[in-house]
């Protein structure tokens, strides 16, 4: 992999997946699970856990770009807009830099709402992979 290489991955989450994430993480904030409660918030409906949305980065980095053998070293995150169930999103990745001696790369990680084209989440991952860097 080289600086400038990029990858895109479309995805969406269901309410069932949000419920399962709440069960696994223990984060049962009604903002994610209770439509009546969420209606009283600025979001007006339940939102996806920010970390659930960002988990797509781990999926892609560990299995697709760069793929098997990748080890997360670091991930910064900013949650810019809420994410909702049954909405189509696209995760975008771009290699920002490569350190061949350490077998690491900095990779830009972003999530866009496909319909509105608005950025919802962004960050930078540092990834180690001896086969790709």
TORPA-4810 file (N, C-alpha, C, O; in nm, 3 decimals):
<nodes>
NODE_1_0.085_-0.118_0.000_0.000_0.000_0.000_0.088_0.123_0.000_0.198_0.124_0.056_X
NODE_2_0.038_0.228_-0.064_0.114_0.351_-0.078_0.030_0.471_-0.039_-0.093_0.464_-0.036_X
NODE_3_0.097_0.581_-0.009_0.029_0.706_0.020_-0.066_0.737_-0.096_-0.029_0.728_-0.213_X
NODE_4_-0.189_0.775_-0.061_-0.289_0.807_-0.163_-0.382_0.693_-0.197_-0.489_0.717_-0.253_X
NODE_5_-0.345_0.570_-0.166_-0.436_0.458_-0.191_-0.564_0.481_-0.112_-0.560_0.533_0.000_X
NODE_6_-0.677_0.443_-0.169_-0.804_0.467_-0.100_-0.899_0.348_-0.120_-0.880_0.263_-0.207_X
NODE_7_-1.003_0.347_-0.036_-1.100_0.239_-0.037_-1.233_0.295_0.013_-1.235_0.381_0.101_X
NODE_8_-1.343_0.246_-0.044_-1.477_0.289_0.000_-1.559_0.165_0.032_-1.547_0.062_-0.034_X
NODE_9_-1.644_0.177_0.136_-1.722_0.062_0.180_-1.862_0.107_0.221_-1.877_0.176_0.321_X
NODE_10_-1.965_0.069_0.145_-2.103_0.106_0.181_-2.156_0.015_0.292_-2.122_-0.104_0.298_X
NODE_11_-2.240_0.070_0.379_-2.297_-0.010_0.488_-2.418_0.063_0.547_-2.442_0.180_0.518_X
NODE_12_-2.493_-0.009_0.627_-2.599_0.050_0.711_-2.623_-0.044_0.828_-2.585_-0.161_0.822_X
NODE_13_-2.685_0.007_0.933_-2.715_-0.072_1.051_-2.866_-0.083_1.070_-2.940_0.008_1.032_X
NODE_14_-2.909_-0.193_1.128_-3.050_-0.214_1.161_-3.070_-0.183_1.310_-2.973_-0.175_1.386_X
NODE_15_-3.195_-0.166_1.350_-3.223_-0.145_1.493_-3.185_-0.269_1.573_-3.141_-0.257_1.687_X
NODE_16_-3.202_-0.385_1.515_-3.162_-0.508_1.584_-3.012_-0.507_1.613_-2.970_-0.550_1.721_X
NODE_17_-2.931_-0.459_1.521_-2.786_-0.451_1.544_-2.755_-0.350_1.654_-2.664_-0.372_1.734_X
NODE_18_-2.828_-0.240_1.658_-2.810_-0.140_1.765_-2.844_-0.204_1.900_-2.772_-0.183_1.998_X
NODE_19_-2.952_-0.281_1.905_-2.992_-0.349_2.029_-2.884_-0.448_2.071_-2.847_-0.454_2.189_X
NODE_20_-2.832_-0.526_1.977_-2.727_-0.623_2.010_-2.600_-0.553_2.058_-2.534_-0.601_2.150_X
NODE_21_-2.566_-0.439_1.997_-2.449_-0.363_2.041_-2.470_-0.312_2.183_-2.378_-0.317_2.265_X
NODE_22_-2.590_-0.263_2.213_-2.622_-0.216_2.348_-2.606_-0.329_2.449_-2.555_-0.308_2.558_X
NODE_23_-2.649_-0.448_2.412_-2.637_-0.564_2.501_-2.490_-0.600_2.525_-2.451_-0.626_2.639_X
NODE_24_-2.410_-0.600_2.420_-2.270_-0.637_2.432_-2.190_-0.529_2.505_-2.107_-0.561_2.590_X
NODE_25_-2.215_-0.403_2.475_-2.137_-0.294_2.533_-2.188_-0.251_2.670_-2.113_-0.194_2.749_X
NODE_26_-2.315_-0.279_2.698_-2.375_-0.231_2.822_-2.425_-0.089_2.814_-2.478_-0.036_2.911_X
NODE_27_-2.410_-0.025_2.698_-2.458_0.113_2.679_-2.604_0.108_2.637_-2.636_0.100_2.518_X
NODE_28_-2.693_0.112_2.736_-2.836_0.107_2.707_-2.902_0.244_2.720_-3.018_0.255_2.761_X
NODE_29_-2.828_0.347_2.686_-2.880_0.484_2.685_-3.009_0.485_2.602_-3.009_0.439_2.487_X
NODE_30_-3.119_0.536_2.658_-3.247_0.536_2.584_-3.241_0.617_2.454_-3.328_0.601_2.368_X
NODE_31_-3.142_0.700_2.439_-3.125_0.776_2.314_-3.106_0.681_2.195_-3.137_0.716_2.081_X
NODE_32_-3.055_0.561_2.223_-3.031_0.463_2.116_-3.143_0.361_2.102_-3.157_0.297_1.998_X
NODE_33_-3.224_0.345_2.208_-3.314_0.230_2.214_-3.461_0.264_2.230_-3.546_0.179_2.203_X
NODE_34_-3.495_0.384_2.273_-3.631_0.421_2.308_-3.679_0.536_2.220_-3.640_0.651_2.240_X
NODE_35_-3.764_0.505_2.122_-3.812_0.606_2.027_-3.886_0.719_2.098_-3.874_0.835_2.060_X
NODE_36_-3.963_0.686_2.202_-4.037_0.789_2.276_-3.941_0.887_2.343_-3.959_1.008_2.334_X
NODE_37_-3.840_0.833_2.409_-3.740_0.919_2.473_-3.666_1.000_2.368_-3.650_1.122_2.383_X
NODE_38_-3.620_0.936_2.262_-3.542_1.004_2.158_-3.622_1.116_2.093_-3.564_1.215_2.048_X
NODE_39_-3.754_1.103_2.087_-3.839_1.207_2.029_-3.830_1.337_2.107_-3.861_1.444_2.054_X
NODE_40_-3.789_1.331_2.233_-3.778_1.451_2.317_-3.642_1.518_2.304_-3.617_1.622_2.365_X
NODE_41_-3.554_1.459_2.225_-3.417_1.511_2.208_-3.408_1.590_2.078_-3.499_1.586_1.995_X
NODE_42_-3.299_1.662_2.059_-3.281_1.735_1.932_-3.278_1.644_1.810_-3.299_1.690_1.698_X
NODE_43_-3.251_1.513_1.830_-3.240_1.421_1.717_-3.376_1.370_1.669_-3.389_1.327_1.555_X
NODE_44_-3.477_1.375_1.755_-3.615_1.338_1.725_-3.641_1.189_1.703_-3.756_1.147_1.696_X
NODE_45_-3.535_1.109_1.692_-3.549_0.965_1.680_-3.420_0.900_1.731_-3.318_0.968_1.744_X
NODE_46_-3.424_0.771_1.759_-3.304_0.705_1.812_-3.185_0.719_1.717_-3.198_0.714_1.594_X
NODE_47_-3.068_0.735_1.777_-2.944_0.742_1.699_-2.860_0.618_1.728_-2.875_0.553_1.831_X
NODE_48_-2.772_0.589_1.635_-2.678_0.478_1.650_-2.568_0.521_1.747_-2.528_0.637_1.747_X
NODE_49_-2.520_0.429_1.829_-2.403_0.456_1.912_-2.289_0.501_1.820_-2.265_0.439_1.716_X
NODE_50_-2.221_0.608_1.857_-2.110_0.656_1.775_-2.004_0.549_1.754_-1.950_0.535_1.644_X
NODE_51_-1.974_0.475_1.860_-1.871_0.371_1.849_-1.918_0.256_1.761_-1.835_0.193_1.694_X
NODE_52_-2.047_0.228_1.759_-2.097_0.125_1.667_-2.072_0.170_1.523_-2.024_0.091_1.442_X
NODE_53_-2.103_0.295_1.492_-2.075_0.346_1.358_-1.927_0.335_1.324_-1.890_0.291_1.215_X
NODE_54_-1.842_0.375_1.419_-1.698_0.372_1.396_-1.642_0.230_1.390_-1.532_0.209_1.341_X
NODE_55_-1.717_0.132_1.440_-1.669_-0.006_1.436_-1.651_-0.054_1.292_-1.580_-0.152_1.268_X
NODE_56_-1.715_0.012_1.198_-1.698_-0.025_1.058_-1.552_-0.008_1.015_-1.504_-0.078_0.926_X
NODE_57_-1.482_0.086_1.081_-1.340_0.105_1.051_-1.261_-0.022_1.083_-1.175_-0.063_1.005_X
NODE_58_-1.290_-0.083_1.197_-1.222_-0.206_1.236_-1.254_-0.318_1.137_-1.166_-0.396_1.100_X
NODE_59_-1.379_-0.327_1.096_-1.421_-0.427_0.998_-1.335_-0.415_0.872_-1.275_-0.513_0.828_X
NODE_60_-1.329_-0.296_0.816_-1.258_-0.277_0.689_-1.108_-0.293_0.707_-1.044_-0.362_0.627_X
NODE_61_-1.051_-0.231_0.809_-0.906_-0.238_0.828_-0.860_-0.382_0.854_-0.754_-0.423_0.807_X
NODE_62_-0.939_-0.457_0.928_-0.901_-0.594_0.961_-0.929_-0.696_0.854_-0.871_-0.805_0.856_X
NODE_63_-1.017_-0.664_0.759_-1.056_-0.767_0.662_-1.043_-0.726_0.515_-1.043_-0.813_0.427_X
NODE_64_-1.033_-0.597_0.487_-1.037_-0.554_0.347_-0.926_-0.458_0.306_-0.865_-0.476_0.201_X
NODE_65_-0.898_-0.356_0.388_-0.805_-0.249_0.351_-0.729_-0.202_0.473_-0.783_-0.119_0.546_X
NODE_66_-0.611_-0.249_0.502_-0.528_-0.337_0.421_-0.564_-0.484_0.430_-0.532_-0.560_0.339_X
NODE_67_-0.631_-0.527_0.539_-0.680_-0.664_0.544_-0.618_-0.748_0.655_-0.564_-0.696_0.752_X
NODE_68_-0.628_-0.879_0.637_-0.585_-0.976_0.738_-0.443_-0.945_0.787_-0.355_-0.909_0.709_X
NODE_69_-0.425_-0.961_0.918_-0.295_-0.935_0.978_-0.277_-0.793_1.028_-0.178_-0.762_1.093_X
NODE_70_-0.373_-0.706_0.996_-0.364_-0.567_1.041_-0.385_-0.558_1.191_-0.471_-0.626_1.248_X
NODE_71_-0.306_-0.472_1.254_-0.317_-0.447_1.397_-0.342_-0.298_1.416_-0.264_-0.214_1.371_X
NODE_72_-0.452_-0.267_1.485_-0.480_-0.128_1.520_-0.379_-0.082_1.624_-0.360_-0.149_1.725_X
NODE_73_-0.316_0.030_1.601_-0.225_0.089_1.698_-0.291_0.209_1.765_-0.271_0.235_1.883_X
NODE_74_-0.371_0.281_1.686_-0.433_0.405_1.737_-0.548_0.444_1.645_-0.546_0.414_1.526_X
NODE_75_-0.648_0.513_1.704_-0.760_0.565_1.624_-0.811_0.691_1.691_-0.853_0.687_1.806_X
NODE_76_-0.808_0.803_1.620_-0.875_0.924_1.668_-1.014_0.928_1.606_-1.035_0.877_1.496_X
NODE_77_-1.109_0.988_1.677_-1.246_0.996_1.627_-1.309_1.130_1.661_-1.288_1.185_1.769_X
NODE_78_-1.387_1.180_1.568_-1.476_1.294_1.591_-1.613_1.255_1.540_-1.628_1.210_1.426_X
NODE_79_-1.714_1.272_1.625_-1.852_1.243_1.586_-1.919_1.376_1.552_-1.951_1.454_1.641_X
NODE_80_-1.939_1.401_1.423_-1.984_1.532_1.375_-2.135_1.543_1.360_-2.193_1.649_1.380_X
NODE_81_-2.198_1.431_1.325_-2.344_1.428_1.305_-2.396_1.293_1.353_-2.322_1.195_1.354_X
NODE_82_-2.522_1.289_1.394_-2.578_1.161_1.437_-2.595_1.067_1.318_-2.609_1.109_1.203_X
NODE_83_-2.594_0.939_1.349_-2.621_0.835_1.249_-2.748_0.763_1.291_-2.776_0.749_1.410_X
NODE_84_-2.823_0.716_1.192_-2.953_0.654_1.217_-2.960_0.516_1.152_-2.888_0.488_1.057_X
NODE_85_-3.049_0.431_1.205_-3.068_0.298_1.147_-3.131_0.310_1.008_-3.200_0.406_0.976_X
NODE_86_-3.104_0.208_0.929_-3.161_0.195_0.793_-3.126_0.313_0.702_-3.199_0.341_0.607_X
NODE_87_-3.016_0.382_0.731_-2.967_0.489_0.644_-2.839_0.438_0.579_-2.755_0.377_0.645_X
NODE_88_-2.824_0.462_0.450_-2.706_0.416_0.377_-2.589_0.511_0.402_-2.599_0.632_0.384_X
NODE_89_-2.478_0.451_0.445_-2.355_0.526_0.471_-2.243_0.468_0.387_-2.252_0.357_0.336_X
NODE_90_-2.136_0.546_0.375_-2.017_0.497_0.308_-1.896_0.533_0.393_-1.875_0.650_0.427_X
NODE_91_-1.816_0.432_0.427_-1.690_0.455_0.496_-1.583_0.476_0.389_-1.576_0.403_0.290_X
NODE_92_-1.500_0.578_0.411_-1.394_0.609_0.316_-1.259_0.608_0.387_-1.245_0.657_0.499_X
NODE_93_-1.162_0.551_0.320_-1.028_0.534_0.376_-0.926_0.586_0.276_-0.940_0.566_0.155_X
NODE_94_-0.823_0.653_0.326_-0.713_0.695_0.241_-0.583_0.685_0.319_-0.574_0.732_0.432_X
NODE_95_-0.483_0.624_0.257_-0.352_0.613_0.320_-0.287_0.752_0.316_-0.264_0.808_0.210_X
NODE_96_-0.259_0.805_0.434_-0.199_0.938_0.446_-0.047_0.932_0.446_0.019_1.019_0.389_X
NODE_97_0.009_0.830_0.509_0.154_0.813_0.513_0.186_0.668_0.546_0.105_0.596_0.604_X
NODE_98_0.308_0.628_0.507_0.354_0.492_0.532_0.494_0.499_0.593_0.580_0.573_0.545_X
NODE_99_0.514_0.422_0.700_0.647_0.408_0.760_0.690_0.263_0.736_0.651_0.172_0.809_X
NODE_100_0.770_0.243_0.632_0.810_0.108_0.590_0.893_0.039_0.698_0.879_-0.081_0.718_X
NODE_101_0.978_0.114_0.767_1.064_0.055_0.872_0.981_-0.004_0.986_1.017_-0.108_1.041_X
NODE_102_0.872_0.063_1.023_0.787_0.017_1.133_0.667_-0.064_1.085_0.589_-0.114_1.166_X
NODE_103_0.652_-0.076_0.953_0.538_-0.149_0.893_0.405_-0.088_0.937_0.309_-0.160_0.966_X
NODE_104_0.400_0.045_0.943_0.278_0.114_0.985_0.234_0.215_0.879_0.311_0.257_0.792_X
NODE_105_0.108_0.250_0.889_0.053_0.354_0.802_-0.049_0.434_0.880_-0.116_0.382_0.969_X
NODE_106_-0.060_0.562_0.846_-0.169_0.646_0.894_-0.276_0.643_0.786_-0.248_0.667_0.669_X
NODE_107_-0.399_0.613_0.827_-0.509_0.601_0.732_-0.622_0.691_0.777_-0.669_0.680_0.890_X
NODE_108_-0.666_0.780_0.688_-0.783_0.863_0.715_-0.907_0.774_0.715_-0.923_0.689_0.628_X
NODE_109_-0.994_0.795_0.816_-1.117_0.716_0.829_-1.234_0.812_0.838_-1.240_0.896_0.928_X
NODE_110_-1.328_0.800_0.745_-1.443_0.891_0.741_-1.570_0.813_0.708_-1.567_0.711_0.639_X
NODE_111_-1.682_0.864_0.759_-1.813_0.809_0.725_-1.899_0.921_0.669_-1.908_1.028_0.729_X
NODE_112_-1.961_0.894_0.554_-2.051_0.990_0.490_-2.191_0.930_0.479_-2.206_0.811_0.452_X
NODE_113_-2.291_1.013_0.498_-2.429_0.978_0.468_-2.439_0.982_0.315_-2.414_1.086_0.255_X
NODE_114_-2.474_0.872_0.253_-2.474_0.865_0.107_-2.576_0.961_0.046_-2.547_1.025_-0.055_X
NODE_115_-2.694_0.973_0.107_-2.798_1.059_0.049_-2.764_1.207_0.062_-2.771_1.282_-0.035_X
NODE_116_-2.726_1.250_0.183_-2.700_1.393_0.205_-2.558_1.433_0.169_-2.528_1.551_0.152_X
NODE_117_-2.470_1.332_0.156_-2.327_1.353_0.129_-2.256_1.425_0.244_-2.147_1.478_0.225_X
NODE_118_-2.316_1.426_0.363_-2.256_1.492_0.479_-2.168_1.396_0.557_-2.198_1.278_0.572_X
NODE_119_-2.058_1.452_0.605_-1.963_1.377_0.687_-2.020_1.360_0.827_-2.060_1.457_0.890_X
NODE_120_-2.026_1.236_0.875_-2.080_1.210_1.009_-1.970_1.183_1.112_-1.980_1.223_1.227_X
NODE_121_-1.865_1.114_1.067_-1.758_1.071_1.158_-1.626_1.081_1.084_-1.617_1.050_0.965_X
NODE_122_-1.522_1.124_1.157_-1.391_1.127_1.093_-1.282_1.100_1.196_-1.302_1.120_1.316_X
NODE_123_-1.170_1.056_1.147_-1.056_1.029_1.233_-0.938_0.982_1.152_-0.939_0.984_1.029_X
NODE_124_-0.836_0.940_1.225_-0.716_0.886_1.162_-0.677_0.761_1.239_-0.669_0.762_1.362_X
NODE_125_-0.651_0.655_1.167_-0.605_0.530_1.226_-0.456_0.514_1.199_-0.406_0.554_1.095_X
NODE_126_-0.387_0.455_1.296_-0.251_0.409_1.273_-0.259_0.257_1.277_-0.307_0.198_1.374_X
NODE_127_-0.212_0.196_1.169_-0.228_0.052_1.149_-0.091_-0.010_1.120_-0.010_0.046_1.046_X
NODE_128_-0.067_-0.127_1.181_0.054_-0.201_1.151_0.017_-0.327_1.071_-0.078_-0.398_1.105_X
NODE_129_0.093_-0.352_0.964_0.071_-0.472_0.885_0.201_-0.502_0.810_0.237_-0.430_0.716_X
NODE_130_0.270_-0.607_0.851_0.402_-0.639_0.793_0.394_-0.679_0.647_0.492_-0.665_0.574_X
NODE_131_0.280_-0.728_0.602_0.268_-0.769_0.462_0.242_-0.653_0.368_0.278_-0.660_0.250_X
NODE_132_0.178_-0.546_0.417_0.134_-0.438_0.329_0.215_-0.309_0.340_0.210_-0.225_0.250_X
NODE_133_0.290_-0.292_0.449_0.365_-0.165_0.465_0.513_-0.194_0.483_0.592_-0.101_0.498_X
</nodes>
